[in-house]
Amino acid sequence: MTFEGNNGDEWAETEEEAKALDLEMLREDLVAELQAINQYQQHFEMLDDEEAQEVVRRLISEEKEHVAELVKLVLKLDPDQVEKFERLGL
């Protein structure tokens, strides 16, 4: 059985490969969200305008929500990751 991407391209031969690719994409997205938080935080600290600061503060909060959503998906797909979090009491 071949699994297909959203555009119909074949991208995985097995369900396990498809799951691995999903996890890889989710983790890449997680990295991007964390980088966005860092960038927004740097900008926030350099801004003088209160309205601009409030907008950036809201963007940081939204990015943190995205991080939480992505972590939830990773945990759904990766039992080993769940174990690591549980060992840390999370």
Salt bridges, closest charged atoms under 4 A:
GLU33 OE1 - HIS66 ND1 3.23
GLU54 OE1 - ARG57 NH1 2.66
GLU63 OE1 - HIS66 ND1 3.42
ASP78 OD2 - ARG27 NH2 2.44
ASP80 OD1 - LYS84 NZ 3.58
GLU83 OE2 - ARG87 NH2 3.47
